[in-house]
Amino acid sequence: MLLVLLTVGCERREGARAPAGETNELRPTQVTYDPHVVLHEGRRQRAVLQAQRMAQYETPDSSYAVLRPPRGDTVRVHVQLFTPEGDSSATITADSLLYFSDEGRADAYGNVVVRTPEGRQLYSEHVVWRQSDRKVRSSRFVRIVTPTETLNGQGLVADEDLSSYQIGRFDAEVDLDDESDDT
């Protein structure tokens, strides 16, 4: 996996921990403004992550980036996903996103919406996308809306283009044709 980062503004910070006497919360090692992060599989573009601000963190056991707007701003984080052929498979929008580069995993939080070019939509408060298996998952309440049905449930495993999905406990509304049976 190749990660390309194009930035408008960037700030590098040394040391990941707060100085003695201050709170011991983790501090970012780098902050980037208006990032445009392109993920590749081989030579193909796989995903594009965009936000107003990205803070990168390093810990002994992982590295990750937090993408979100500045406090008080209503602009959302956008992720564009692509098929192996280079076509758009889905767009994810959320209030914030954690991206774990070592795992190729993105955790989207807050008013998450996944939209596909075919008109399928997924709504939840938390969705996890994994680059390796091209799946989206959630353990929370989800709503899927397609041109012919609306499903609500708790828990989800789906293809990233929402062409196939499994929902835990669910209820559904399905539009049926009014064709009469001759039997």
C-alpha positions, 0 to 999 in steps of 0.5 A: 500500500502506498500513501501519497499526501498532498498538503496545503499547510503542515506543522511538524511537532517533536515529541508525542507526549505533553511536557512535564507538568501538563496533561499527559494526553497524546499530542500529534506529531504532525498537523496538516491543513486541507490534506488530500490523502491518496491511497493506492493498491499497486498502481491503482488509486484506491481511495482519497481522504479529504478534510480541513485538518489532519493530526497524525499520532505515533504510539509505540504500537500504532500510528494513525491520523485523525481527520476532522474540521476545526472545532465548531466548523460544520464541514465534513470529512470525505472519503472517495472509494474506487473499484480495482478498475478505477471507477467510483464505488462509494463516497463516505462522509462523516464528522470525523475519521480515524485512519490507521495506515498500518492496517488500511482501516478507516473508522468514520464517526458521527452522522456517517453516510455512505453513498454509491453511484447506483443510489444505495445509501447507508446511514449510521453513527460509526462505520469501519472501512477496510481496504484489504477486503473492501468491506464496511462494517458497523456494530451500531444502528444502521439504515440502508436505503435503496431504490426499492427498500429501506432496512434498519438494523443493529450491526452490518457487514457489507461490500463497500458498494453496498451491493451485498450486505448482512444486517443483524437484528433488522426490520424492512420496508420493501416496495412490491409490484402490484401485479396480480397473480392468475392462480 
